[in-house]
Amino acid sequence: MASVPLASSQAGINPCGWRGTADLQFQLNGLGCTSFQGGTTAPLKLLRPFNGAAGRCELPLLHTAGGLVGGDQLAIKLELAPNSCALITSVAAQKIYGTRGRSRLDPNGRWAEIKLQSKLAAGADLEWLPQETVVFEGGLLQQQHRVELAENASWLGIDVVRLGRTARGETLGSGCWRSSLEIRRHLSSGVRWELVDRLQIECNSLNAAHGLQGQPVLGSLVWAAPNPLDQKEIKQLLLQARQDGLELEGEMAISQLPQGLIARYLGPSSQAARFWFCRLWMLIRELRCLAAPTPPRVWPIQENPCGRNLN
């Protein structure tokens, strides 16, 4: 009776799969700081939170299983009450193990899934800053993130993905990475779509001229601003952001959204992507007249970009 689970485990496929959840609600407390309620189920776990500048709740999320295999599912729900502010990050890179061709029971492999839902009330401010995702050769990952914003809420999100363990000469191979980001803002006049961003990367698009051009790392930063942006200030931010990427390895592009901005990275270095996005994070904080960001203590060694003190 134990032979089937053992064979599946050796093949890297869990026939049942993890069903990890995190359901968290953030609100202002009497001291002007943001605290939270809620909890997680295995394999997700919360580390001790920390209140940063202006009482922002900084909360590291740990995936204790060490990675996802085919059939695993993570579901994360974040709800921010009016005027609360939070920074959510991950303790380590998220690994997506290979699944195609690893099991005689399921040779086509099974998908791992990550579903995120973020709901921000009036004046709420969420920075979603996980560490990068590494999709191993033959890995299958589908991730969905839906963001619901009140009229003057702010959401900043970063996503960095490495396709294959390139230090070992590995590519994505027969694997596939799918991503969907949907941001809606609820106004007094109705609902407005801020962004619908869907990407799918597999073998055919790895080396295509209109795909990744053979590069293993891609990343996105999206900011949905709380209010319409001053055009002079946003143009200066875009100019500075482009200059900040000049000495970094890879290709970078940034453009304005109707109420916010979107930046892309494509290249060989997840570190370069992190550095550039961290610089953009600081520029956005400066534009909003907020305290300069400090990289979370669980992050790997971070640079001091452009002479700005981030450490």
Secondary structure as GFF3:
##gff-version 3
##sequence-region A 1 311
A	DSSP	alpha_helix	3	10	.	.	.	ID=ss1
A	DSSP	beta_strand	19	28	.	.	.	ID=ss2
A	DSSP	beta_strand	34	41	.	.	.	ID=ss3
A	DSSP	beta_strand	44	46	.	.	.	ID=ss4
A	DSSP	beta_strand	50	51	.	.	.	ID=ss5
A	DSSP	three_ten_helix	53	55	.	.	.	ID=ss6
A	DSSP	beta_strand	57	63	.	.	.	ID=ss7
A	DSSP	beta_strand	73	80	.	.	.	ID=ss8
A	DSSP	beta_strand	85	90	.	.	.	ID=ss9
A	DSSP	beta_strand	94	96	.	.	.	ID=ss10
A	DSSP	beta_strand	112	120	.	.	.	ID=ss11
A	DSSP	beta_strand	125	128	.	.	.	ID=ss12
A	DSSP	beta_strand	133	135	.	.	.	ID=ss13
A	DSSP	beta_strand	140	149	.	.	.	ID=ss14
A	DSSP	beta_strand	154	163	.	.	.	ID=ss15
A	DSSP	three_ten_helix	166	168	.	.	.	ID=ss16
A	DSSP	beta_strand	176	187	.	.	.	ID=ss17
A	DSSP	beta_strand	190	201	.	.	.	ID=ss18
A	DSSP	alpha_helix	203	206	.	.	.	ID=ss19
A	DSSP	beta_strand	217	224	.	.	.	ID=ss20
A	DSSP	alpha_helix	231	244	.	.	.	ID=ss21
A	DSSP	beta_strand	251	257	.	.	.	ID=ss22
A	DSSP	beta_strand	260	267	.	.	.	ID=ss23
A	DSSP	alpha_helix	270	287	.	.	.	ID=ss24
A	DSSP	three_ten_helix	305	307	.	.	.	ID=ss25
###
